Amino acid sequence: MLARKDLWYSEYHSNDVKLSFNIAEYLHEEETPFQKIAFMKNETFGTFFTLDGYIMLTEKDEFVYHDMITHPAMATNPDIKNVLIIGGGDGGSARELSRYKHIERIDMVEIDERVVRLCQKFLPQTAEVLDKDPRIHLYFEDGLAFAKNAKDGEYDLILVDSTDPIGPSEGLFTYDFYSNCFRILNEKGILINQHESAFFEDFRSEMIRAHQKIKKIFPIAKVYGFNTPTYASGYWYFGFASKKLDPIKDHDKEKWESFGLKTKYYNSDLHGGCFALPTYVRQILEAI
Ligand code: SAM
């Protein structure tokens, strides 16, 4: 058993529940005009970083989140060619999309350039793709304004890979933003966005707020879940909203499998399973 230094990073998931990581190494800390960024290392989870004290990703379990934000949509419409990522400064979502040879353009709009630059330094596992794939175009601006100014029907897929709705990402959880997403998606367009988690009260109320708005705008609005050890309650959700395509009825398993991508979390059997929600989550969503 290794001797441990008594330095810990803790994140509260409710007033009296927290998740703590022993810090093997404190790598970097800085305050930008948008948020406070910190990079640390834990023996079990590897390098991880936080924004305003909330964990964004760890080297060890980021594959879950990045598989699940990208592949379910790609397997529902395998012809997706133009993608917009809002946030996603660590590069993990762009990395997964860049594995699809037929995607033509990936616009990534990140409000805080320092997140990208620091991830390129400390987390090449997710960020090194950002200056290697010429299809990725980086814009350092507010995703809310970007969506407002984008052309009608410009994108096949929008991934909202944002922080929780506090600080700079508040606007990304508004009716206005989701309406612009609807407008800039084409007729087969899909929007994947944060739906937080259902167990702890604070996260649950954000799930409800996000879903309420999206349901009013998109004819198809589903929710799917995945197991991610470092997020509150260990279980997290994304929303799948679309104008036309249903993630179960239109699941194109054969076409997706023909791409031959090796994935560590997502697979075709799990595709259907992740949309099957636990009863308490179903009840929360049905009450909306
Ligand atoms: N996987 C992460 C999570 O949920 O914990 C999110 C990853 S990514 C690091 C989130 C990014 O969203 C951050 O880098 C943050 O700077 C960016 N962001 C927050 N608000 C934004 C906005 N209004 N426009 C564009 N990017 C934004």
Residues whose N, C-alpha, C, O or C-beta is under 5 A from the ligand:
A	BS01	SAM	I55 M56 I86 G87 G88 G89 D90 V109 E110 I111 D112 V115 E141 D142 G143 L144 D161 S162 T163 P168 S169
